[in-house]
Every structure is written in C-alpha cells, then in structure tokens.
Amino acid sequence: MNGSIPGHSRSRMTSRSAATSTLFPEIYAVLTILPLFFRVVNLLRRYDGDRHIGIHPRWLARRFRRAITSSMEESLDARAPQRAEQVALHRDLADLVERLSGSGDRSDPLVEATLACVEAALCTWRASTAPGTPPDRERLDEASHAVRAASVALRFATADRRADRPADEGRPHRTNSSPDVSATPGSPGRTPQSHLEGKMERSEKVDIVIVGGGMAGLAVAAELSASRAADVVVLEAGPDGDREHYRWSADEPTAMRQWLDPTSDPHFWRPYATDGVSYAGISGLRRRMGGRSLYWHGVTLPIENWALESWPVGVTHDLTAEWLGGPSLYHRVSEELTKWSGYDITDPPGTGRRIAFGDYEFGPVPQAVVSRADGRWQAYSPLGQWKDGGKPRLVPDCRVLGVIISDGRAVGVRAETESGITEFRADRVVLAGGTVENSRLAIQALTEVGWLTEPRLPGLVDKVVHGFNANFDLARLSPELADAAREHSYGITACASGLRSNTFLALHVNPHGTAVLDAWVMGEQIAGEAAYVEARPAPAWPWPTSVVAGLSDIDEKLRHAQQTELQRLWSQFLDAAGADRQPLAFAPEFGSPDLQELLLAPKDATGPTEARTYSFQLGSEQHEGGTTPFGTLLDDDHQFHGVPGMYAAGPSTFPRSGAANPALTILALAKRLAHRLS
C-alpha cells in the first residue's frame, strides 16, 4: 500500500473470502451489513435530498470492541520484536472506537469513517503474527497507514457539523475573492462550501467535462464525438488561436528557439514551483488549445513488454493483444496515424537510410509526421479533427480551479475565465491537463474525501537522457556514413537487456557542409517516493503546487550505464569513420545547465570538432508521468478509486513508462477511456 494512499475501493473491503467469516466473524458481520446502509442512504437521497441516515456509533463500537479485542489478544506474539508496535496499533484503534462511540453523530461522513475503521481493523488483524511466525513488516506498515487514514476520516466526519454554523459564530466571513477553506473543513463526500459561494457568472450542465485541450484531452473528446454518446465539453486554460504545429508555422531558427528558450513562446507556462534544477529550464506546459500535441516530434513507440508487466493485465491485453474482439489498441492507433500521414509510420519517408557500423544497426524511427517542400513539417494532433468546427465543444481561456465533490463523487468542475467563474456540472470529469495539473486537481479532490494523508502524489517520473554530438569532415567519412549524412538519416535501436533505454542516432549535414553526428540514449526513470507533486492546502483553489524530483540510486546506476553505452557507440563510430578513438567526457552533475548552447553548437561549426556531451534535466524531455497510475489510484475503467465520477487520461496514468516516447500509448488509452465513458 502506498504510504499516502489509505485503502482501496469499497468493493474490495466488502468482498472478503469465506475464511474471513470463519476467523473473524464480528468484522465479517460489519462488512456484510454496511453495504445495506449505503443502499438505503443512496435510495433516500434520490427521493429526498435533505434526508440522511447513518449507523449508530455505539452499536458499531460494541461490535468493534468484541471483534478486535478477542482476535488481537489471541494473535499477538509476546516473542515478536514488533509486539510493541502491534500493541500500539491495538491501542490506537481502540481509542478510535471510543471517539467514534462518543461522537453522537449520525451523518453520512460518519459512514465513510466507519468504512475506514473497518479497513484499519482488518489491516491490524492481518498484521498480527501467530506464535512462532515471523512478523510481516509490510503488513505492519499497511496497518499503520490504515489507522492514520481512519483517524483523518473520523476527524472529517466530526468536523462536518461545523460547516453549517453561521459565519458570525467563530468563523470568518467568506468573499468571492478570498474564500476560506480552512474555516470550513472538507468532509468525505462534500465539497467545502468556500469553493462554491460567491457570485457565479454562470453554471451549465453537461454529461462529460474534459479538463485540458492537449493530446490526451482532445483524443478522448474526438473518440467520444465519434460515438455520439454524450454532451461533452473540453476546457483549455490557454487561447484557441493558431492551431498549427510549431514546426509548421515557424522557420528552423524560430522553432529551435521556442524549444530551447521556451520563454520566447507566449504559450509557455509553468504553474508550479521547483528547486530550480529539476522541472526547470525548458520544462513546462504549453497553454494553448492543442497543448503539447502542437510541439511533439511525432515519435510513436509502444511501451516495452518488460515495462507493461507492471500494468494491470486487462489494460495490457487491450494495448497489445486485442481490444473488443478485434486488433489491439496499439495496432488500431498505428493504422489511424498511417492513414493520416499517408505512409506506413513504422518506415516514414525523410528519415534517410538505415545506419550500420560496428555491431550497431539503426532502423527507422516510427513517426507520424507530414512534411512540405520547404522543409517544414508537423506531427499529428487530434486538434485537426476540429478544423471545420463541430463537436465536442472546445472552450479556451478557461482554467479549471478544482473538481466539485458532492456525496463523495465528482459532479463537475469550477473554472476561471476572463469574465468570471463558471461551474460546469457533469456526471463525469476527465483530468487530462498534463501530469502536474492532473496531480494538483487529484490532490485537491482526494484530500477532500479523506483519501490522502498528505497532499502529495508520489511516483513522478520523466526520462533519463544522455547524449553527445560532434562534427566531421564529410569527405573523410566512409561512403556509407557520408551518404547517410547527406540523406539526413535518423535511426533507433533498443539497448541491451537491462538498460531500460533506446538509443537514437541522427546524421546530417549542416549549412557549412560539415557532417553532424548526434546520438542520445533515452531511458526509464523508476518511480519512487522521493519524486512527487505536492499541492499545499490553501483558502482557495488552485492550491499552490510544487514539484520535487531527483535521481534515485537505481536511476544513478542507469545514468552511468547510459554513459558507458554512449562511449561504446562513439568508439565504434570512430572506428567506422577511420578516426582515432577518443574518450567521452561527461559532466559530474546530471542536467546540463548549458543545454541550449550544446545542442545548437553543431549547426554553426565550420569544421571537425571534439564530441560535446550533454544530459537533460528531469522534466526537460516533457515525458513526465506516473502520479495517478492504474492500480494504485485508478481502476481498470480509468476511474479514481477514491472519487467516483473522476477519471484521468495521459501519462500520469502510466504505472511504468518504459523507455518509449508516450504519445502512442496516450492515444491508445484515450480510445479505451472514451469507450468506457460512452
């Protein structure tokens, strides 16, 4: 269990095996009867919104006391080193029950707290060790997290009564410009009123609201449009003006400047704080309709099987084997991109010839791009499906502040426009605003319903990238390499097993007639607790957001392995070019501060040069993901375990990202999500 995510869905808590009923009858009885109360609550709510029914705390406390005391005292092992921790868990849970008994509350949030207490009791029981059995550290940690979660849920339940006090009873008056969330604690199943009060410009009802008009959001919307299943609206924080890819609308120098000096792009946006190293520099979002789909380079690689082994089996099957009784999602999306581009994307034109030297052989890089005679090109964007207008409706200049929660589920969003605040009420909300924005919105919602003990989501990853470039005298290269350079060749090869990386190589001729070699290795960063997105609770949405990231020990091993691989490639290329071998000199720190200068230098060189090495700071590849993954936070329907009606799209949903560029998987999962929503 993740340290900041207590428990899973109700269905998991209420579907225990027959063994549970035999070993722990009292808890099983509670688990059996609780779903009936939820059915009654939901039924009454449908017909009488002001009526509530709950569980009497004293009745629940008696059942807990008998069940927990008898089972825990019998199972505690006096010889186990963890006995003190188990006794502490027992004491904390007993104290929790006493507080529950004395609360005198019959509100629905108490029912949610009851579920959390049941989960805590079960986790504590599972953590208990029978005599002679070694204690299970993982289960002890799980029990500790569950008890903390139950405490948070109970605090929300008892605090909920304060939300109905008049403003003059010890609570500051709220204004539209500065709502007071701290004075009105959130409770499971209810959006704090401070987010909703004040003058509203307008409110409208739709079936599905999609947050974010980038690659993922537009792809989901386009698929929903094809099914004609619902009234859908896409909300994009940026403007809807020039819809062209940046490599199509700008010349080469301008495009390179927009990439390597993003402040020159008026759409560049970084809505989060950093440590000034990771997720700084060229890292950020592009706040415009189309988002990064107007900036990516069209590389369409499926996630490797070794990474997909960590994904839910059902999702992996749909991606790679078959979907809905037909071809896999990867196959279907590849076919659609081939149709759009007019050629087989696995062997695109304009990537030159295959490059081979030493024991390396580079094949063509799969790309969904279209070029024109003057050398400008564009990569696929779902935004092209709206070139003649049509639905779903796209709403620009509309930043979503937060997800509206009612009775524990998402019922819409609150957004800020130039004219004021608008509520979009919807049965389903899809977060597709990029990994960091998805994380902020999820943190706000999950904290509100009591699913997070800390306002952060771990697991943030990007790609680990090292590379080098050098200039050569074209006349001194072998005929094969010289021809490859003249044809502007671009190739890829998978690294050896265990390196979790792909190697890319580009050969071309610069304006001065000098051959340019550029090679880089792109690998998978492993998710962990040390890299995360955090949103600090504040009186008003959006909560201030920060990104914390760095390389773990396993990432450092990958970093050094990539450097070794590049040195091997460089040596074999020099052998093929008839030049003396030279060592590559890598900087001790990860993330080149002079990245722009290093990447632009080959273009201006008028003759042969030594190799220049570089590495991309985390966030600079703009392949970040992993904070709202399938399994831990999302079910197989892409829906959050803790917030029914709230879904996620994009690379934030990836349990592992592999070495592949994410776009093909983003488009494939968008198709899958749209089917689940329709």
N, C-alpha and C positions, 0 to 999 in steps of 0.2 A: 504494500500500500504506500502511496506517495505520502511524504511527510506532511504536506499541506492540504491533502485532499481526503477528508474523512468519509469512509464508507462508499457504497455504490448505490445502485437503484433499489427501489422498494421491492421489486420483483425478486431480486437476489436475497433480500433479507427475509422474504416470506416464502421462499421455496426451498426450505431445508429438507434433508433426507429423512427417511423413517428412523434412521439411527438417532437423529437428534431428539425425536419424540420419545425414544426409549431412555436415552441417557440424561435428558434434561427436560422432563415433562412440563414443568411450570413455564419455562421460557417458550416451549413449543405452543403451549396454550395461548400465551400472549400473542405470539406470531400468527396463530390461526385466527384470532378474533379481531386483530387490528384492521385487516382489510375490510371487514364488515363495517367498521366505524367509518372508514374512508368512503365507502359506497353510500352510506347514509348521508354523510356530510355533503358529498358531491350532488346527490339527488335533491336534498333540501335546498342547496344553493341554487340549483337550476330553477326552482319554483319560488324561492323566497330569499332574495339576496341579503336580507337583514337578519336571517335566522342562522344560528350556529349551534353545533352540537359537538361535544367532545367526550373525553374519558375522565372519570373522576380520579383525581390523583391518589386518594387514599386506597382505593381499590387496587390501583396499579402498584402502589408501594408495598402492600401486603404480599402481592404475588412476587414482586422482585425480591423482597426480603427472604421469603421462604426458599425461592429457587436459587438465589445467589449464595446465601449463607450455607445451605446444605451441600451444594456442589463444590463451592470453593474450599470449604474447610476439609472436605474429604480428599480433594485432589492436591492440595499444597504439599510439597515435599520438603520436610524440615532440613534435609541434607543438601538441597539445591542452593547454589550460590545466589540465585536470583530470588530466593524466598522473600527477602525484604521488599523487593520491587513488587512481587505479587501481592504481598500483604498491603502495600501502599495502594495498589490498584483496587484491591477489595475495599479498603477504607474510603478511597475517593468515590467509588461507585456507591457505597452505602451512604456517604454524605450527599451524593447527588440525589439519591432516592428520598432522603429526609427533606431536602429542599423542595423536591417535587411534591412531596406529601403536604408540605406546609404552604404551598403557593396559593391554594384556594382558587385556582383559575381553571376555567373550562373552555378556553379559547382554542381555535384551530391551531395556532402556533404551538400550543402545548402538545397537540397530537404529533406534530413534527418532532418536537423534543423527545416525546415518548419513543418514536422510532429510533432516534439517535441513541437513547438509553438502552434500548433492546440490542442494537448493534454493539454498543460498548459492553453489555453483559456477555454477549456471545463471544466477542473477541477476548475478553478477560478469561472466560471459561476455556477457550481454545488454548490460551497461553499457559494455563495451569499445567504443571508436569506431574504425571503419576509417579509414585515412588520408584526409584531406580531408573527413571527416564531422563536423559539429558534435557535441560531447558532449551527452549526454542527462542533465540534472540529476536528473530524476525517477527514472531508472533507476539512477543512481549512489546516490541515497538509498535506493532499494529494495535494492540490493546491500549497502549498509552495514547496513541493518536485518537482512537475512538472515544476514549474517556474525555479528552480535551474537546473533541467535537461535540459530544453530548453536553458538556458544560456551556459551550458557546450557544448551542441551540436552546438550552433552557434559559440562558440569560436573555436571548432574543424574545422568548415566549413570555417571560415575566415583564420585560421592559415594554412589550407591545401595549400594555394598558396605559402607559404614559402618553402614547401617541394621541389619545383622544382628549387630553386635558386642554382647556382653553389656553390661548397664548399668554395670558397675563398671570398664569399660575406657575411661576418659576421658569418660564420658557421665553426666550427672545421672540419678538415679532419677526415674521419672515417677510421678505420682499422678493420681488421678481428678479432683481439684480443680484441679490445675495441670499439665496435660500439657505436655511440652517438645517443641515442633515444631522449634525452631531446632537442637536437637541431633540431629534425625533429618531430614535434608534430604529434601524431596519429590523424587520421580523421575517421569519420564514414565510414566504407566500404573500408578502405585501410590499409594494414599492413605497419607500418613505414619501410622505406627502410633500416634503420640502422640495422634491424634484418636480412636482406637478402643479403646485399652486402658483398663483400669479396670473397675469393677463396672458392669454393664449391668442396668437394671431389667428390660428385656425386648427382644426382637427379633422382628419379624414380617415375612412375605414377602407382597408384593402385586405386581400387574402394573404399575400406574402410580401414582406418588405425585405429587400436585399441591401445590406449596408456595404457600400463600396462598388465603384464602377470601374474596377480594374479587370485583369484577366479572369479571375475566379468568379467575381460577381456577374460580369457580363456573360460569361459562358453559362452559368446557371440560368440566368434570365433568358438567354437565347433558346436554351433547351425547353424551358417552361413555355416560351412563346410557341414553339413547335407543337407542344402537346395541347395548347389552348385550354389548360386545365384551371387556371385561376387568374384573378386580378392581381398583377404583380407590379411593384414599383421598385426602381433602383435608385438609391440615394448616394450621390457622389459629392465629396467635400469640395472638389475643385470645379472650375468652369467647364463648359462644353463649347469649345471654340474650334480651333484647328484639330481635326481628327486624324491627321496624318502621322505616320511613324517618323521619329526624329531623323532617321537616316534617309527618308524620302523627301522631307521638307527642307533639310539643311545640307549645305555643302560639307565636304570632309572636314575642314578645319573647325567649322562651327559645331558639327556633330561631336567631334573629339573633345572639344572644349566643354560641351554640355555634359559629357560623360565624366571627364576627369576634373572639371571645375564646375560642379553642379550649381553653384551659386549663380552662374551665368544663365541658368534655366529658370524662368519666372515660376515654373510649376514645382520646383524642388521644395520639399517640405520635410522637416524633421520634428515631429510632435512629441519628442521625448528627450530626456536628459541622458548624458553618457559620462564616462570617465575621461573623455577627450581622446581616447585611443580606439578602443573597440566601438563599432557602430558610430563612428565619427567620420571625418573626411568626406569621401564620396558616398557614404552610406546615407540613405534617406528614401522617402517616398516621392512619387510624382503626382501631385494633387491636380488632376485633370481627368475629364471623362476619358476613359481608356486606360489610365494609370500606366503601370509598367508594361502593359501589352503594347504600348507605343514606343518602348525603349529596349525590349529584349532582342536578342540576335537570332532567334528562330531555331535554336538547337532543341531537337526533340528526341531525347533518350529516355527509355523506360528505366525505372528503378531496378537495380540488380536483384536477382533472386536471393542472394545472401543477405540483403537488407530487408527484403519483403518477408523473410522468415519471422520477423518480429511483428508483423502486421496481423490483424485478425484474419483468420483463414478465409472467411466469406468475402472480405474485401479483396484479398489477394487473388482468390479464384476469379472474381469478376474482372479484375485488371488483366490477368494473364491467361486464363483458360477459356472461359466462356461467360457470356452475360445474357440473361433472359433467353437461354436456349440457342443463342447464336454466337457470332465471333466475340472475342474478348473486347473489353473497353479499349485497351491499347490498340488493337487491330482496327477497331471502328474509327477511333480518332485519327490514326495514321492515314486511313483511307480518305477521310474527310479533308485532311490537310493536303494530301496528294491531289485531290480534286481541286482544291482552292489554288494551289500553286501551279498546277498544270504539268507536274512531273512527279516521279517517284521520289518522295522526300528522303528515302534512305540512300539515294545516289543523286544528289542535286547537281545541276549544271553550275559552272562557275567556280567549282572548288578544285579545279586543276586535276592533276593526275595523282595516282597512288604514289606515296613516297616510301622508299625502302632503302635501308642501309644497315650494315651490321646485322644484328638479329632483330631489328625493328622493321615492322611493316605497318604503315598507317593507311587505314581505309577512309573513305569519305565521311564527313561529319553529317549526320542526318539533320536537315534544316528545312523549315517551312518559310521560305523567303521568295520574293519576286523582285527581279532586277530590271532596270531600264538601261537604255543605250549610254547615258551619260555616267553610268557607274553608281548611281544612287539605287537604293533598294529598301524594301520594307519587309518586316516579318508579319506573320498572321496576327490579327487581332479580332476578337469577337465583335468589336465595335463596328466592323464593316457591315454587319447584318442590319444596322440601323441607318445605312447611308441614304435610304429613301424614306426615313421615318418609320412609323409603325410602332408596335408594342413588343414588349412591355415598356411602360413609360419610364423615361430617364429624367431624373431631377438633379440638376447640377447645383453647385454652390450651396450645398446642404450637408453640414457636418452633423453626424449623429452624436449626441451627447451621452446617451445611455439607453439601456433597454428597460422598458417599463415592465415591472413584475406585478402580478395580481394573483393571489392564492397560490403562490409558489410556481407559477408558469409565466412565460413571456407572452405579453399581449400587445406588443408594439414597441415603438422607439420614440424618443424625444429628440428633435433635431433643431439646429440653429441655422437660420437663413438670413439673408440680408434684411429681410423685412420683419424678422422676429422669430418666435418659437412656434414650431408646428409639431403636433403629435400625429404620428402615423400608427393607427391601431390596426393590428394584424393578428391573425391566428398563428402565423409562423414568422419567425425572424431569422434571417440567414446572415451571419457575420462573415463578410468577405472583404474586409478593409485592409488586408495585409496582416502579417503575424503580430506586429506590435499593437496596432489598433484593435485587432481581434482580441488580443490578450487584455488590453485595458477594458474593453466592453465586457469581456467574460469575467474579469476580476470584480468589476463593479456588481454584476448580476450574481455571481457565485458567492461573493461576500454577503450580499443582501439576504440570500436564502440560507446562509449558515454553512455553506459547503467548504469554505476556505477558512482555515485558522489564521492564515497570514495573507495579506493582499498581494500575493505574488504567484506567478506561474513559472515553474522551473522547466528545464528541458530545451531552452533556446539554443539553436544551432545555426551555423552558416557553413560554408565550405572552407576547408583549409587549402590554400593555394600558394604554390611557389612557382617561380619561372625564371627564365633568363632570355636575353636577346643579344644578337651580335650581327655585325655587318661583315660581308665578304666581298672580295673581288670576284665578280660574276665569271670572268674569263678563267679563273683558276679552279672553279668548281668542276666536278665531273659532269659530263654531258647530261646525265640523268637528273642530277640535282639542279643544274643550270636551267634545264627545260622546265622542271617543276617550279622553279622560282619565276620564270617568265610567265607561266600559266597561273600564277597566284594560287598555289596549291595549299589546301587546308585539310588536315587529316587527324584521326583519332585512333588510339589503341588502348585497350584495357591493360592496366598494370598487373603485375604478378599477383597471384592469390595472396590475400592477407594485407595488401597495401591499401585497400579500400579507395582506390583512386583511378582516374582516367588520365592519360597523357595526350595533350593536344600539341600539334606542331603546324606552324604556318611558314611557308616560304614565298617571298615575293620580291619584287624589285622596286626600290624607292625612286623618287623623282630624279635623283642624281645618277641612276644606273647602277647603284650598289645593291647587291643581294642582301636580303634581310632574313635571318632565321629568328623565329620567336617560338619558344617551347614552354609549356607550363603543365603542371600536374595539379589536378583538382580532386580533392578527396573529402571523405565524410568526417565531419566532426561528430563525436559521440555525445549524446545528450546526458546531462547530469544536473545535480542540484546547484552547482556553482554558477551556472549561467541562467539568467531568468529575466522576466519582465515584472516590474513592480509598479503598482499604482497606489499612491498614498491617499487614504480616505480624506476627503475634503468636504466643506459645506455644500459645494455644488459640483455638478458634472461639467466638464470631464475632470476626473481625478488626475493630478499631476503624475506623469508616467516617467519611469527611468528604466534604462537597460543596463544590466551588469553582465559582463561576459569576459571570458578568457580561455586559454587553452588548459585542459586538464593534463594529467600525466600521460594518459593514453593518447591524447592529441599531440603532445610533445613528441612522443615516440613516432607518430605518423609524420610529423614535421621533419624529423631527422631522416626518416626513411624516404620521404619525398626528395630531400636534398641528395641522398645517395643515388636515387633513381635518375635524377637530372644529371648528376655527374657522369653516370654510366652512359646516358644518351649523348651527352656532349663529347665524351671521348670517342664514341663510335662515329659520331658525325664528323669529327675532325679527321679520323682515320679515312672516312669515305671522301672527304674533301682534299686529302693529301696534305694536311697541315699537322704541325706538331701538337701533341696533347698538352692541354693546359688545365690546371685545376680551377674549378668554380669557387669564388669567394662569396660566401653567404654572410649577411649581417647577423650578429648575435641575437638581435631582437626580432620578434615576429611583427610584420606590418611595416612596410617601407614608408617612411614619412615623405620621401621624395618620389612617390609612385608616379605622379604625372610626368616628371622630368625623365624618369627611367623608361616609361612606355613610349614617350614621344621622341626620344633621342635617335632611334634607328632611322626615322624618316629624314632627318637633317644631315646624317653622316654622308660625307663625300668619299669615303674610302673604308678599308677594313678597320675594325675596332676589336677591342677585347670584349669578352662577354660581360654583360651587366645583369646582375641577379636582383630579383625583387620578390616580395610577398605581399599579399593583400591582407589588410587588417580585417578582422572579423566584422561582418556586416557589409564589407565593400563589394562582395560578389552579389549581394542583394538576393541571395537564395535563402534567407532566414526562414526558420520554421520550427515546428516541434512543440509548441507550448499548449496546444489544445488537441492532443493526439487521440486517435481511435484507441479504445480500450480504457485508458485511464480517465479521460474526460468525456469522450464521445462513444455512443453505442454504434452498432453497425448501420444505423439509419442516419448517421452524421449528427445526431441529436445529443445535446448535453445531458448526462445522467442527472445532474442536479437541477436543471431548469427545463422542464418540458416545454416544447414550442420554440426553443432556441437551438439553432444549428450553426455549423461552421463549415467554411469552404476555404480552399487554398492550402499552402504548405504548412500552415500552423497545425493541420490535422495529421501530418505525417508522423507515425511512431518512430521511424528511421528514415533518413533522407537518401542514404546511399551516396554514391559518387555522381549520380546523374543530375543534369540540369532538371529543374522541377516542372517545366511547363507542360510536357506531355501528360504527366500524372495529374496536374491541376485540371486540365481539360477533361481527362478521363473521369476523375472523381466528380467534376461538375455535372457531367452527364448522368452519373449514378445518383447523385443527390437530387437532381431535378426529377428523375423518375420516382424517387421515394416521396417527393413532395407533391407530385401530381396525382 
